């Protein structure tokens, strides 16, 4: 299997995973985060198909960070009024984190291997975007886990307000 088909397959798998997560999310804010991630993965899939077909790659501008920051602000606001975070889904988020790490590493490694500068640039950009997704999922895990770990951490190294 060539790198393009491999990338298309895992982008599709990631998109489907995020769609399932969104469908099963009880919290509307979390659902929106997963739908944004799903949309980004679909865009990555289209970009890889364009590379495979030797077409001009569409605009490589991604806008997930401002959208997710808005959702995270809403989540933070909700957390001050109630315990809104779904704590039982940490394993789901950790699986998503592993998927994003694998995607980031794949694109980074393949960018080093290819000779074509255009393809190299696009693969590096996709790796950077997967890193952003990884950071989004890490933030989500931290928000979900924070009530569980903040007080019980024996080091008490975090002195910021909760």
N, C-alpha and C positions, 0 to 999 in steps of 0.2 A: 504494500500500500504506500502511495507517495505521501509526502508531507502535507500536501494540500488536502487530500481526502481524509487523512488522519486528523488534521485541524478542523475540518468541516464536521467530522463525526463528533469530536469532543465538544465543539462549540454548540452543536445541536443537543448533545447530552446535557451540557450545562444549562442551556436555555430551558429544556424540558424539566430539569430538576428545579430551577427557580420558579417555573410556572406551577409545578406541583406544590412547592413551598408556599407560594402566594395563595393558591387555592385552599390550602390547609391552615393558613394563618388565621388565628382568631382576631388578632389586632390589625386594624386597618392600616396603621402606619407601617408595621412590619410588612404587610402585604404590598404596600406601595414600594418599599425598598426592593423586594423580590421582583416585582414587575419591572422596575427600572433596570435591575441586573439582567433580567430576561431579555429586555429590549436591547441592551448593549450586546449581549451574546449573539442575538440575531443579526445585529449590525456587523459584528466580527465575522460571522459566518458568510455574510454577503461579501465582505471585503476579501476573505480568503478565496471565495469562488471567483471573484474578479481577478485576483492574482493567478489562480489556476488557469483561467481562460485568457490570460495575457491581455486583459482589458485595463483601461485607465481606472485606477482605484478612486472610489468616491472620496469625498472630503473626509479627512482623518480627524476631524474635530469631534470630540466627545463631550457631552455636557452632563454626565451623571453626578459629578461632585456637587454642583449647586443644588440639584434636585434632592439628593440624599441629605445634604446638610439641612435643607428645609425640613425634611421629614425627621431628622434627628433632633432638630430644635423643638418640633412638636412633641416628640417622645419625651424629651427632657422636661418640657412643660407639664406633660401628663404625669410624669414621675413625681413631680412636686405635690400633686394633688391626690394621687392614688398609686398603688403598687401595680402598674399596668404591664410590666414586662413579663412575657411568657417564659418562665424559668425552665420549663420542661423540654424546651427545644434546643438546648445547647448542643446536643449531638448533631442535630440537623445543620446548625451553623458551622460546626467544626468540619463536617463533611464538605460543606460549601467552601470553607477556607482551604481545605486540602485540594479541592478541584481548582481553585484559583491559583494556588501555589504551583500546581502541576502545569497549568496553562501558561503561567508566566515563565516558568523554567523552560518549557517546550519552545516557546517563541524565541526566547533569548538564545537557547542553544542552536536552533535552526538558523537564526539570523547570523550567527558566527560561521555556519557551514556553507551558506549560499554564496555564490559568486556575483549574482546580479545585484547591483547597488539599489535599484528600485525595490526589489523584493526584500532585501536586507533592511532597508529603511522602514518598510511597512511592518515587517515582523518585529523589529525593535519597538515600534510604536504600539503594536498590539501587546507586547510584553509589558510596556509601561502602563497600558490600560488595565491589564490583568492585575498588576501591582496595586492600582487604585481600587479595584474590586476587592482584592485581598485586604486592604486597609479598611474598607467599608465593613467587611465581614468581621474583622478583628474588633472594630468599634462596636458592632452589634453584640458580639460575644461579651465584650467588656461591660456593656450596658446591662446585659441580661445577668451576668455573673456578679456584678458589683454588689448588690444587696447580700449575696451569699458570702463574699470574701472580704468586704470592707471592714467589718468589725472583728471577724475571726482571725485576721492576719496577725500572727504573733509579733511581727516586727514593728507594727504601727508606724511604718515608714511614710505612709501617705497622710499628710496633714491637711490636705485641701478639704474644703467643705463638701459634704455629700448632699 
